[in-house]
Amino acid sequence: MKNQNSRRDFIKTSALVTGGMLTSPFIVPGAYAAPENHLKLALIGCGGRGTGAVFQAFETGHPIKLVAMADAFRDRLDNSLKPILDKYGAEKVDVPEDRKFVGFDAYKHAIAEADVVILATPPGFRPSHFEEAVKQGKQIFMEKPVATDAAGIRRVLAAAEEAKAKKLNVVVGLQRHYQNNYRETIKRIHDGAIGDVIGGQVYWNDGGVWVRERKPEQTEMEYQMRNWYYFNWLCGDHITEQHVHNIDIANWVKQSYPVKAEGTGGRLVRTGKDHGEIFDHHVLTFTYADGSVIHSECRHFPGATNRVDESFQGSKGKVYLSAGNHGNITDWKGNAIYTHNRDNNPNPYQQEHDELWAAIVKGEYKFADAENAAKSTMTAIMGRYATYSGKVLTWDEALNGTVDLFPETLAWDAMPKILPNEEGYYPHAIPGKTKVI
Ligand SMILES: NC(=O)c1ccc[n+]([C@@H]2O[C@H](COP(=O)([O-])OP(=O)(O)OC[C@H]3O[C@@H](n4cnc5c(N)ncnc54)[C@H](O)[C@@H]3O)[C@@H](O)[C@H]2O)c1
């Protein structure tokens, strides 16, 4: 696959998203033929985010019925269904036993029951679930990141093309694209408010996330599936799982994707048996085709200074952005060019559903988020490849990488490729030695 990271390609890709009212032959069959008809929703991956996304779908106020759920584990499905049923009741939540699907193949069955699907498993499964949802012709909300390695990205890019051809709306939970301060500020950057964007810094530095402890009765596969954050075939490392949000903002601002990554990373403070193979810090520079350079930094160090935001410098001024509704543009003398009003901005997790479902009920084709999401996820994966290997990597080398982390077989008694040593510690990448592509 060749690098197509020109600014022209980026604009072409995102034009559909912002361009709006493309008419489409797509209408959910019979959606409003009778008052009792609802759009049928299926949730695949019934964890914290998937459950939240179902709430947000219902809060759009459109006639939606949750008809099917799929999870690898029955307890997770039950824990998700209960609060949804408690809040929205049997009229909106109709998930009988024969539409509760459990296990590795559950997704196919749940997707088949629905008009619209929410894909919210750990990202390692996103390529196969997205492919299936597109194959079955469904409208799609899927969470970021959209893969954990280059092979997965190539599958998502191919399925994204098929989704476009079928005019299926696809919204991805890179919710900053649905957040006012980002939209308003980045629009002004693209209109030239800071001149040419020469450099920037993007950060996700915080104390880290949950650990799900090993239980004696678990097989190795179950343990890794439960404690998925710490295994690359499932998570992609925190540079992919979290920092993709900030890296994606750099790509959005630059209207392109980097051509080269180099950096350093490792495990300094999070080194236990519970912590699988992922690093606790990555520090990189991403270079774009025009020579501009973005500094990217993500770390999980409890007790150290937290920082999650993005800054960019241009020939005429600079900008500061954050998920806390910041959007401040100033010239180099410090004069304000734009200061986003931080009051009363809609919640972007709700906004992305409001916009998606409004398009679906009107039979409009408006959203094609998958390609950008795949390329921003690929940027993060390229960062991981660079810190793990200690090598400078080009986009083309990274995207064409053939190392496959996925288990040969998905079954509870099958072995993942990464296994602990006799003391229970997992091997992790050693920069300079590890082969990543
Ligand atoms: N946009 C955001 O800000 C945001 C916030 C949180 C999470 N997320 C993303 O949402 C996704 C889920 O995260 P979460 O926090 O809900 O995790 P979670 O662990 O709470 O939920 C994941 C669920 O998927 C299930 N699952 C795993 N493999 C499956 C399979 N093959 N088929 C069906 N179900 C399977 C798990 O059992 C679990 O119930 C991740 O990709 C994460 O990055 C996005």
The ligand as an SDF file (V2000), in Angstrom:
LIG
                    3D

 44 48  0  0  0  0  0  0  0  0999 V2000
  -14.0880    7.6020   22.7920 N   0  0  0  0  0  0  0  0  0  0  0  0
  -13.6940    7.5090   24.0400 C   0  0  0  0  0  0  0  0  0  0  0  0
  -13.4040    8.5040   24.7050 O   0  0  0  0  0  0  0  0  0  0  0  0
  -13.6140    6.1700   24.6860 C   0  0  0  0  0  0  0  0  0  0  0  0
  -13.6860    6.0520   26.0730 C   0  0  0  0  0  0  0  0  0  0  0  0
  -13.5880    4.7760   26.6280 C   0  0  0  0  0  0  0  0  0  0  0  0
  -13.3820    3.6770   25.8210 C   0  0  0  0  0  0  0  0  0  0  0  0
  -13.3000    3.8230   24.4720 N   0  0  0  0  0  0  0  0  0  0  0  0
  -13.0600    2.6580   23.6000 C   0  0  0  0  0  0  0  0  0  0  0  0
  -14.1500    1.7670   23.6830 O   0  0  0  0  0  0  0  0  0  0  0  0
  -13.6960    0.4130   23.5520 C   0  0  0  0  0  0  0  0  0  0  0  0
  -14.1660   -0.3840   24.7540 C   0  0  0  0  0  0  0  0  0  0  0  0
  -13.6300    0.1630   25.9340 O   0  0  0  0  0  0  0  0  0  0  0  0
  -14.3300   -0.0500   27.3600 P   0  0  0  0  0  0  0  0  0  0  0  0
  -13.7220    0.9540   28.2630 O   0  0  0  0  0  0  0  0  0  0  0  0
  -15.7980   -0.0910   27.2020 O   0  0  0  0  0  0  0  0  0  0  0  0
  -13.7870   -1.5000   27.7440 O   0  0  0  0  0  0  0  0  0  0  0  0
  -14.5380   -2.6200   28.6060 P   0  0  0  0  0  0  0  0  0  0  0  0
  -13.5300   -3.6290   28.9930 O   0  0  0  0  0  0  0  0  0  0  0  0
  -15.3410   -1.9610   29.6840 O   0  0  0  0  0  0  0  0  0  0  0  0
  -15.5700   -3.2360   27.5610 O   0  0  0  0  0  0  0  0  0  0  0  0
  -15.1970   -4.0350   26.4790 C   0  0  0  0  0  0  0  0  0  0  0  0
  -16.2230   -5.1610   26.3770 C   0  0  0  0  0  0  0  0  0  0  0  0
  -16.0160   -5.9000   25.1640 O   0  0  0  0  0  0  0  0  0  0  0  0
  -16.1570   -7.2760   25.4740 C   0  0  0  0  0  0  0  0  0  0  0  0
  -15.4780   -8.0710   24.4600 N   0  0  0  0  0  0  0  0  0  0  0  0
  -14.1480   -8.3580   24.3700 C   0  0  0  0  0  0  0  0  0  0  0  0
  -13.9140   -9.0770   23.2760 N   0  0  0  0  0  0  0  0  0  0  0  0
  -15.1050   -9.2750   22.6500 C   0  0  0  0  0  0  0  0  0  0  0  0
  -15.4930   -9.9680   21.4660 C   0  0  0  0  0  0  0  0  0  0  0  0
  -14.5980  -10.5790   20.6820 N   0  0  0  0  0  0  0  0  0  0  0  0
  -16.8030   -9.9610   21.1420 N   0  0  0  0  0  0  0  0  0  0  0  0
  -17.7140   -9.3610   21.9270 C   0  0  0  0  0  0  0  0  0  0  0  0
  -17.3900   -8.6970   23.0750 N   0  0  0  0  0  0  0  0  0  0  0  0
  -16.1080   -8.6470   23.4150 C   0  0  0  0  0  0  0  0  0  0  0  0
  -15.5590   -7.4000   26.8590 C   0  0  0  0  0  0  0  0  0  0  0  0
  -15.9240   -8.6110   27.5070 O   0  0  0  0  0  0  0  0  0  0  0  0
  -16.1090   -6.1680   27.5430 C   0  0  0  0  0  0  0  0  0  0  0  0
  -17.3680   -6.3970   28.1190 O   0  0  0  0  0  0  0  0  0  0  0  0
  -12.1810    0.5090   23.4100 C   0  0  0  0  0  0  0  0  0  0  0  0
  -11.8110    0.5070   22.0640 O   0  0  0  0  0  0  0  0  0  0  0  0
  -11.8410    1.8530   24.0110 C   0  0  0  0  0  0  0  0  0  0  0  0
  -10.6730    2.4070   23.4720 O   0  0  0  0  0  0  0  0  0  0  0  0
  -13.4340    5.0420   23.8960 C   0  0  0  0  0  0  0  0  0  0  0  0
  1  2  1  0
  2  3  2  0
  2  4  1  0
  4  5  1  0
  4 44  2  0
  5  6  2  0
  6  7  1  0
  7  8  2  0
  8  9  1  0
  8 44  1  0
  9 10  1  0
  9 42  1  0
 10 11  1  0
 11 12  1  0
 11 40  1  0
 12 13  1  0
 13 14  1  0
 14 15  2  0
 14 16  1  0
 14 17  1  0
 17 18  1  0
 18 19  2  0
 18 20  1  0
 18 21  1  0
 21 22  1  0
 22 23  1  0
 23 24  1  0
 23 38  1  0
 24 25  1  0
 25 26  1  0
 25 36  1  0
 26 27  1  0
 26 35  1  0
 27 28  2  0
 28 29  1  0
 29 30  1  0
 29 35  2  0
 30 31  1  0
 30 32  2  0
 32 33  1  0
 33 34  2  0
 34 35  1  0
 36 37  1  0
 36 38  1  0
 38 39  1  0
 40 41  1  0
 40 42  1  0
 42 43  1  0
M  CHG  2   8   1  16  -1
M  END
$$$$
